[in-house]
């Protein structure tokens, strides 16, 4: 099973706050420096770094000389701020990043994340986000790798997260800095995927993210925190286990429980809810987290969400599917808390999906319906694989013979439909080969999956389980 990969970052935009802040600050930096910087080359880079180092030294000396007289070092901090703004222009020449590293400027820049003046630390955060922006680094793989390697070697992850913990959402500038901190971490993961595990090993970012998604009020940083958490979890068993040990399963369940009887108010809030379910499904991959899910009454919560028929309906089915895959205790709990009635009502399509389909998927109703069918058939196959004997098994089998075996008819309907689609896709792929259009085996397999191969396979498994055991049960 795959967790949704639709984890795409948006620019900071929270009601009355700044939008497209990075672009404006870059423009400001260019305007301020246009009289002195005409061509961005190695010579210019050296001048910028030298000027920055000079202002940094002056600020350090002023603070050491007048530690209790802020007015005596205030001017040096204004000048340091201006130098950091000038450095943003380097985002326009990522090919110079290796030279920036060779000039040993990275340690000096990163050390300012611990500066006593939070505004200076915020300047560094914005600078890092600009330098690592995915649009800037596009087609500059080697310079990007050199920059990120240097940042990691100089403890950027530890310093960013330490600074993150002193920022507050109540201040607009600090709220923007929180967003850009998360953006910088995401950018570095894009360049170097191992950063996803490194940042969790070396810092308290996971704990900070858990604290953020626990907050009841919605804002853009809560949305982004949920997105970053999903990114950290989606390809890392180590992070999934680590978060599980931090009571992460229970925290994520509490976060989604806020929507058990209500819908998100905006598309951004809806995206956050999808991110939270992505996190939950990732967490449910390790066996020990499935156990935590059952103990935390996650099965019961998902059934409640299904009964309420709100926009989280399909996501709850997906979470149940993950929890019950190769884990009999979750299957048993599902039957014990009367989940069969709710699941088979959904399987038979007795509820109109137009009542609970998310806003963002209104124009993709057919695909939404297919994903729902896939999850439901997979869930039923998991039930057959997880409940092998006893009264629970009898209750499951009895569902298929009630009402003149309508559920067997439904299963056969799905099997025939998806079988026809996969056959048609297979024939189409064979025709492409005849037309000399090359396609590797993995791409062929993915095309078949898109046409419904997985649903076909699990429906066939459900048939096998039913007919293999129904005679002995009755």
N, C-alpha and C positions, 0 to 999 in steps of 0.2 A: 504493500500500500504506500501511496505517496502523499505527503503533506503538501498542501497548496504552496506553490512557489511564487504566487502573486504578491511578493513582498517588495513593493516599489516605493522608495522614499519620495516625499513631497517637500517642497520648500516650506520654510517656517511661515505660518499664516494663521494668526489667532485673533480674530475679531479686530480690535483696535491696535494691534501690534504691527510691526514692520513686515512687509512682504518683499521677497527677493532682496533681502538685506545684503547678501554677498555681492550682488551685482552693483548695488549702489555704492558700497564701500570701496569696491575696486575702482569704480569711476572716480570717486573722491580722491583715491590715492594717485590715480593717473593725473588728475587735474592739479593736485598739490605739487606733483613732482615734474610736471611737463617742462618747467623752465630749466631744470637741472639735468633731466634724464631724457635724452632725445632718442637714443638707440639702446635697446636692451641686449647687451652682449656681455662677454666675460669682464671687460674693463668696467662696465657699469655695475655689474654684480659686485665686484671687489669694492667699488666706491660705496655702494649701499651697505655692504657688510661692515666695512671700516667705520662708516658713520654711525651705524647701529651700535657697534662695540664701544665706540667712544662715548656715546650718550649713556649706554648701560654702565660704563665705568664711572662716569660722572654721577649718576644716580646712586650707585652703591656707595661712593665716597661721601656724598652729601648726607645719605641716611646714617652712615656710621659716625659722621662728624656732628650731626644735629638730630639724634634719635628722638628727642622729645620736642622738637620744633618743626612740625610739619610744613609750616610756611617757608622754611629755609630749603626744603628739598622739593617743594611742589612744582617749581618751574622745571626742574630736571625730569620730573615724571611726565609733564606735558610734552617735553621734547622727546622723551623715550616713546611715548604714545605715538608721536608723529613719525618716528623712525619705523615703528612696527607697521604703521599704515603704509609707509613707502614700500616695505618689503612685500606687500600684497601684489605689487606689480609683477613679481616673479611668477605668479600663476599664469602670466601670459607667455612664459618661455620655459616650459617644463624640461626642455632639453638642457637647461642650465642647472638642473637639480644636482647632478653629480658634482659639479663645481661648487655648489653651495655646501654640499657635504664635505668636500675636500678642504674648504676654507674653515672648517670646524665651527661653523656658525650654529649648527643644530643644538649642541649642549647649552649654549648661551640663551638661545630662544626658549628652549624647554624649561630651563631653570626658572624662567619668569612665571611659569604656571604656579609657582609657590610664592610669588611676590606678595608682600603684605598688603599692597593696594590691589584689591580685587579687580579694579578696572583694567590694570595692566595685564593680569591673568586672562581676563576676558578678551583683550586685544589679541593675545597669543592664540586663544581658542579659535577666534575668527580667522586668524592667519592660517592656522593649520587646516581648517575646513576649506579655505580657498585653495591652498596648495595641493590638497589631496582630492579635490572635487573630481568626480568621475568624468565629467565633460572635459576638464583640463587634462586628465591623464589618458584620455582616449588616444590610441595610436602612439603612446609613449611608454610602452611596457617596461623597458629597461631603466629609464630615468625614474619611473614610478617605483620600481622595485628597490633601486638604490636609496631613494628617499625614505621609503617605508622601513627598510632594513636599518637605516641609521636612526630613525625615530624610535624603533623598538629597542635598539641597542642602548639608547640614551634614556630609557625608562618613560617613554611617552605615555604608555598605558597606565602605569602607576600614578604618574603626575596628573593626567587628565581626570582619573577617577577620584583622586584625593581632592582636586579642585572642585569637582562636581559636587562633592558632599558639603561644600560650604556655600553653594549657590542656592538661591530661593526663587520659587515660582512667583512670589509676590512682587518681585522687582522685574519690570519689563526687560531691562538689559540682561539681567541674570537669567531670565527665562529663555531669552534668545540664545545665551551662551550654553545653557543646558542642551538645547536643541542641536547647536553646532558641535558640542562635545560628542553627542551620540552620532551625528553625521560624520565626524572625523573618524570615529571608530568603525563605522560601517564602510567608509571609503577605504580604510586600511585593510579590512577584511576582503573587500573586492580585489585588491592588489595581491594580498597574501592571505589566503583562506585559513592558514594555521593560526592567525591572530584571534580567531573566534575562540579557540581553546586557551591560547596564551592569556588573553584578557581575563578569563574566568579563573585561571590558575593563579595569576599574580595579583589580582585586585578583588575588591568587594563589589564589583559591578553587578553581579547577579543579585546580591542582596539589595542593592539600591533599586534595581529594576522591579524586584518584588514589592518593595515599599511603594514604588510609584504606581503600580497597577492596583494596589489595595485602596488607593484614594477614591472616594466615591464620585467626586466631581470630575467631569470630563474636560480635558483641554488638549491642545495639540501635542504637548510633551508626554501626556499619558498615552496618546495614540502611538507616538514614536517609540516610547519605551516598550510597548507591546510588540511593535514591529522588530525592534532590535532583539528582544528576548526570543522571538520566533527564529530570527536569523541565527542566533547563537546556538539554538537547540536543534535546528533542522538536520544538520549533518554531523552531529557530535554525540555519540553515545556517552562519552565522558561528561559532557555538560548536562545531558539528560539525567544521568545518575547523580551528579553533583547537586543539581537543583532539587531533585527528589529528596535528597538527604537534608536539604534546607527547608523542608516542609512546603516545597514549591507546588506540589499537587494540590494541597489544601488551599493555598493562596490563590491559585488560578481558578479553582472551583468557586471560591468565594467571589472572585471577580466576574465570572460568567453568571453566577447566581443572581447578580443585580438585574439581569435581563430575562429572568425566567418568566416574568409575567408582563414585560413591557418591551417595546421595540426601541432601537436607537433613534434619536431625533434627527440626526443628520447623516449624510453619506460618510463623513469622516468618522463619526462614532460607530457607524456600521462596520467600517473597515477595521476599527480597533477591536470590535467584537470578533470578527473573523480571525484577526491576529491571535487573540486570546485562545480561540479554539485550535488554531494551528499549534500554539504552545502546548495545549493540553494533549493533542494527538501525538506530538513529538515526545512528550513526557511519558506517554503510555506505551512506548516501544520497549523499554527495559522491563523485565518481569517484575522486579521489586516495586516499580511504580504502579503497575497494574494492581498489585496487592494494596498499595497505599490508596489508590483510587476507590477500590471496593470498601476499604475500612472507613474512608471519609464519606461514604454514602454517595459516591459519584454516580453510581448506576441509578439510584433513586432520583437524583437531581436531573439527570438526562431524560428520564421518563416524564418527570413533571414538565420540563421544557417542551417535550413533544406534545403532551396533552394540552398545553396552553396555546399551541399553534401560532407562535410568534415567529419573528424572522430568524431566530436561532434554531428553528425546528430541524433543518437538514444538518446543521453543525452538530446538534446533539446526537443524531443518528450516526454521524461519522465518528464521534467520540466513543459511542457504544461499540461500534464496529472494531475500532482499535483496541478497546479494553477487553473484548471477548475473543479476539483472535489468539488462538493457542493458549487460552487461559480459562479452564473449566470453572474455577470459583466465580468469575464474573458472570459466566453463563448461568450458573446455578442461582446466583443472587438475582439475576434478571427474571428468571422464572418465578422465584419465590416472592418477588414484590409485584407480581402480576403484570410484567412487562409484555407478555405474549399478546394480550389483547390489543395493546397500543401499537406494537410492532406490526401485527398482521393487518390492522386497520389501515396503516400506512402502506403496507405491501399491496393491499387490494385497491389502493387509490381512492379510498372513500372520502378523503378530505381534499378539497380543491386547493391546489398549490398556489393559486393566485391570491389566497387569503394570507399567506405567510412568506411568499417569496421576497427576498431582500430587494430594496430599492435598486441597488446597483446591478441586479440580475433580471430586472423586469423585461429587458429586451433580449434576454438569453433564456427564455422560459423553457424551450425545448432541451437545451443542454443541461439546465438545472434539473429537469425531470429525469434525464438520463443518469445524472450523477446520483440522484436520490434512489433510483431503481438499483443502481450498482451497489450502493451501500446497504440497502435493505436485503438484497439477495445474498450479499457477503455476510451480513449479520445472521441471516437464517442458516447459512452454511456453517458459520461458527457455532451456532447453537447445536446443530446436529453433531459437529465434531467434538463439542465440549460436554454434552450431556448424553452419556452412553447407556444408562440403565436407570431403573427405578421409576418412581411416580412422576418425576419431572420429565423423563423421556416419554412416558405415556401421554402426559399433557401436551407435549410438543407435537407428537404424532397425531393426536386427536384433532388438532387444529386443521390438519390437512384432509380429514375425512368429513368434517362438519359442513353443513350447507351444500350437500351433494358434491363434495370434493372441489369446491370453487377455487381453493388455493392451489391445487394441483393444476387446474386449468390455467390459472394465472401464471404459474411457473412455466408451463408449457408455452403459453403465449409469448412470454419474454424470451424463452429459449429459441423459439422459431424466429422471432423478430431479429434477435441479435445474430443468430446463425446465418440468416439471409444477408445481413449487413456485412458480416465478416467474409462470407463467401464472395459477395460482390466486390469487396475491397481486395481480396486475394486475386480475383480475376483481373481487376484493374492494374494491380502491381505486376502481374504476369504480362499484361499488354505493354506496360511501360518498358519491361525488359526486352520485349520483342522490338520495341521502337528504339532500342540501344540507349535507353536512359539509365545510367548507372545508379544503383541504390544498394547500400550495404545491408546486411542482415538486421542490424540493430534498428536502422531506420524503418525497414519493412515491419519489424515487430511493433515499433511504436505506432506506425500507421494502423496496424490491426487493433492495437489497444484503443486507439482513438475511435475506431469504428465499433467497439463494444466487445472485444475479445475477452477482457477480464470478466464482464458480466456473463458472457456465454460460459466461461469456465466455471464460475461459482454456481451458476444455475444448474449446470450439469452435475457439479458436486452435490448440490442439494437433492437432486433427483436420485443420485446414487445412494446417498445416506438414507433417504426415505424408503426407497424400494428394497434396500438391503436389510432394513431393520423392521419395517412395518409389519411383515407377516409374523415375525417372532413376538412382536409386542401385542398383537391382537390374537 
